[in-house]
Amino acid sequence: MNELIESLSWMNDLLFMAESTSTLAPKIDFLHWQVFTITMLAFFGIAAVVIGLYIRYRRKEDHQVTEIFHPPLWMEAAFIAVPFITFMAWFTMGFHDFVWSRTPPKDSLDVYVMGKKWMWKYSYPDGPNMVDTLRVPVGRPVRLLITSRDVIHSFFAPTMRIKQDALPGRYTESWFEATKTGTYPIFCAEYCGLNHSTMIGSIVVMPTREYDAWMDDAKRNTYASRVDLGMTDQQATMATQGARLALEKGCARCHSVDESNASLPPTLGPSWVGLYRSERTLADGSKVIADEAYLTRSMMDPMVELVQGFPPLMPSYQGILQSGEAAALTEYIKTLKKDSPTKLGAR
C-alpha cells in the first residue's frame, strides 16, 4: 500500500496539494485521489453517454415523436448499486482512518497548544513554553491538546493533514507523527478577527538527537528563568505549578490528592487520586472517561457532567482559570496515581 501511495504522489502537484510529511497524510491523500479519480471518470462517462444519446436520438423531423425506452431491471439495479457500493467503500475507508487519526499512541509526546489573538503558544509538560514555533522529533507521535484563550481558532497544519478547532474553555485533541525533518507552516483556519491572516506559525521537525539536545537545553533555561521569578526547580514543571494552583484556588478543600485522605465525606468532590483516564459514572447514568477534555470541562462547566453520588457544589472556574492554569492543574492530576507518593504542595 505504501509503495502504491508513493507511486501516486505526483498527483499532489496535479491537485495543488501540500507536501506529505506525516503518517496520516498518505491515508488522507489516497482517499482524496480515489474520490477525485472516480468522480472525474464518472463525469466524463456520463458526459459521453449524454452526447451519444443526443446524437442517436436527436429529433430529425419537426413532428418526430421521442422514442420510449424501458430499461431492464439489471440496469436500474446497477444505477443504484454501483454508486451505493462506491460511497459505502469511501465511508468505510474514511471512518477507519478517522478512528485511527483520533487514537493517539500511548507513548505520544504531549504538547499543550493555546490559540490567542493572534498567535499560537505551545507548552511542554516538563519543558519550555514556545510562541508560534512548535518543535517536535521526527518519527515520534505528538499529541496536541488544543484550546483558545479568547475566540474560536482552528489549528491547521496542511503538510501534516491535521485541522482541529481551538475552543475557549475546552480542550480538543489531535495527533500526528512527522516523517520528514524540516520546517512546515501552521495557519489559523477559522476567521478570528482583524489580523486573522497573520496568525501563522511553523512546525520544526528535528532529528531525535537534535530534539533531545534542544529539549535538555530548553529545560535548563526554563528552570533558570522560573527560579528567577521565585520558583524552585520543582515548581518549574507544569505539574508542580498545578500543585501550587490547587492550594491557591482551594481545590484541596473538596478533592483528595493522596491515598491517606482519599475517603473524603461524600458531600464533597471526587478524589483526584487515580482520576485521570478512569471511567466516571455521571448522575444521569452515562459514563465518561476522565481525559484532559473532561477534566477541563469539569473546571469550566461543573454542572453539565455531574458525577454520580456528589451534589452540585462546585463553582465554575470559567474566567478565573487561564488556559495555561487549567493545563497545569490537569498535568498535576495526571501525576496522582494510586501507587504514587505525590502529595499536594510537595516540594
N, C-alpha and C positions, 0 to 999 in steps of 0.2 A: 504493500500500500504506500509506504513512504517513497519507494522508488517511483511509483506512478505519479505521486504528487510532485516530486522533484522534476519529473519529465514534463509536467504541465505548468511549471512555474512561470513560463513565458507568458501565460495568459494574464498574469498580474499586470504586466506592462500594457497588454492589449486593453485591459479593463480599467487602466489608470488606478490600480490598487497599490497601497503602500507595501514596502518590503515586508517579508515574513520573517519575524525574529523571535517567535515563541513556539512552545509546543502546541498551543491552542490554534495558532494561525493556520497551519495546514488543514486542520479539520474544518475550520470556517471557510477557507478558500476552496476546498474540494467540494463542499456543498454548494458554494456560490457558483463555481464553474458548472456543476451539474444543472442547477436551475437555469443559468444563462444559456447553456448549450441546448438543453431540451426545449426551452422556451423559444429560442431562435429557430430550431428545426421545426417546431410546431407552427411558428408564424409563417415561415417560407412554405411549409407543406400546405397549410390552409390557403395561403395566397395562390399557390399553384392550382389547387383544386378549384378555387373561385374563378380564376382566369380560364381554366379548362372548361368549366361548366358554362361560363359566359359565352365562350366561342362555340361550344357544341350546341347549346340550347338557345342561342340568341334568336330573337324574332326576325324572320326573314321576310314576312309579309305583314301588311297592316292588320289583317283580320286573323292572323295565326293564333291559335289557342295554345297556351302553355301546357306542355306535357305533364301529366301527373305521374310522380314516381313514388312507388311504395317500397321503402327499404325493407330488406329481410330482417328477421328477428336477430340474427347474429350481428348484423351491422349496428342495430340500435344498442345491443348489449355491449358491443365494442366501444361505442361512443361514450357509454357510461363507465365501463370497467377500466379502460386504459387511463383516462385522467384520474379516476379514483385511486387506482393502484399507484400511479406516479406520485400523487400528492401524499398518500399514506407512506410511501417509501421515504419521501423527503421529511415528513413528520417524524418517522421513526429515527432516521439518522440525526435530525436536528435535536430531538428530545434526548437521545443518547449523549450527544455532545454537550447539550445544556446541563444535564446531570453531572457529567464529568467535569465541566467547567465550574460547577458550583460546589465541588467537593475537593477542597484543598488537601494535599497530603499532610499527614500528621507532623512531619518534620519541617514544615514550612517556616520560613523566616517571617515573623510578624512585623509589619510597619503600619503605624497609625498615620492616616492621611487626613488633613483638615483643609478644606477649601474656605477661603475668605476673600472678600473683595480687595485686590484682585491678584491672588497668589495661591500657591499650593505649599503647605507646610507639612513636613514629614518628621515623625518621632519614632525612634527605635527604642523598644522597651528598656534595653540596658545600654543604650548608646546615645548618640547626639541627636539634636534637632537640626533639620535642614529646611531651607526655603527654596522652592522651585526646582531643585536638583535632587533626584532620587537615585541613590547608588545601590546597586544590587550585584550579587555574584552571578556569573554565568552558570547554568546547569543546576541551579538550586531553586525550588519552588518558593515564591514570595506571596504571602497572604496580605492583602491590603484591607485595613479596617477604616472605612471612609466615612467622614462626617463633614458637616459645614458649621461655620461659626455664625453665619448671617442668613443668606438666602439659599435657594436650591442651586447647586452647581452640578456638573457632570464630569467625572474623571474619564478622559478619553486618551488612550494610548494606541494610535492606529496600527503601528507595526506589531504590537502585541495582540491586537484584535480584542481589546477589552474596553468596555464603556460601562460605567456604573455611576448612578446618581449619588450625589452627596447631599444629605438631608439634615437640616438643623435639628439638634437634639436626638439624632438617631445614628446608629452605625449600620452601614451596609457593607457587604463583603464581596471581594473579588480576589482572584489569584492568577498568577502567571509564572511560567518558567522560561527565562530567556535562553536562547540557543546560540546567540551571536554576541560577541563583545562589540562595543561601540556606544554612540550617543544617539538617542532616539527621542522624538518630540512627544510632549504631553499638551493637550488642549482642554479647555472647558467647553463642553458640547451643549450646555444649557444657558440660554441668554440670562445674564445675571446683573446687567446694569451697563452704565456708560462705557466702562473700559473692559467689557467682556472680551473683546478681541485681543487684549494684551495679557490675558490670564493664561500664560503659556509656561511650560517648564520642560524638563528633559529627564529621561532615564539614562543613567550612565551604567552600562553593563560592563563589569570588570572581571578579569580572571580571578579565580578563587584566592590565590596567594595575595594578589594586589588588594583585593577587597578585605581580606583578613588583616593585612598590614594597615590599611586605611582605617578600619574599624578600631583596631587597637590604639592607633594614634588619636583618633577622634574621641575615644573614651577617655583617654588621659586628659585631653584638652577640655572635654566636657566636665569631668570631675573637678579639674582645677578651677574652671570658671565658676562652677556652682559652689565650691568651697569658698571662693572669694566673696560670694553672696551670703555666706554664713551657714552653708550646709556642710554636713560631714560627708565623707566619701560614700558612706552607705546611703545617705539621703539623696545622693545624686542620681539614683536609678528611679525609674517611673514607679516601681512597686513601693519603694520606701517613701517616695513623695506621697503615694496613695495612703500609706500608713499614717503619715503626718496629717493628711487631709481628713482621714477618718476620725482622728482625735479632734481636729479643729471644728469639723462640721457636726460633731455629736453623734456619729454613726454608732459608736460603741454603747450608747445608751439603750439601743434596741437590738443590735446584732452581735452575736457572739463571734469572736475571732480566733479562739483557740479551744481545744478539746476540754480544757479544765473547766470552762464555764459555758459549754455548748448547750446546756439544758436550761436556757432562759425561760421565764414564765411564758406561757402560750399567748399572753396578751400583747407581747412584743413581736419583733420581727424575726424572720428565719435566720438561723445561724449561717455565717459566711464560710464556715469550715466545710470543705468538700462541696461547696455550692457550684463552682464552675463546672460546666458540662454535665451537671446532674439533671435528672428528669424531675420537673416540678409539676405537681397537680394543682390546677387552679380551682377557684371557687365554683366555676361552672362545670367542673368535672373534666375539662380538657387538659391536655398535657403539653408541656413546652420544655425545650432544652435550654438550660441557663448558659447560653453563649454570650459573646460580647454584646450583640444586639439586644438580647433580653435584659441583661444587666443595665444597659444604658436606658432602655425603656422604663425599667423599674425605678430608676432615679428621676426621670423626667415626667413620667405619667404613671405613678404607682397605682392609681385607681383602676387602670384599664385591665391589668392582669393580676388580680388578687390571688395570693397563694392560699390554698385551702387550709383552714384552721387558724388563720390570722385575721384580725379585724382591720378595717381600713383606717389605720392611724398614720401612715407615713405621708408627710407633706411632699409636694412636688419641688424638685430642685431645678426646675426649668428657670433659667436666668440667674440662678445662684451659682451653679457649677459651670465653669467654662468647659469647652470640649476637651482641652488638654487635661483638666482636672478629672473629668469623668473617665478619661482613658487611664489616668494614673490610679484611680480607685479600682478600675476593672483589673489592671495589672496586679494590684495588691490582692484582690480577691482570688485571682488565679494562683497565687502562691500559697493560699490557705488550704492545703490538703490535709486529709485526716491523719496522715502519718508525718506531718510537717511540724517542726517545733516553732515555726514562725509565730510571733505574738505581736499584738498591736503596739506600735511605738517602739519596737525593739531597735536597738542601735548597734 
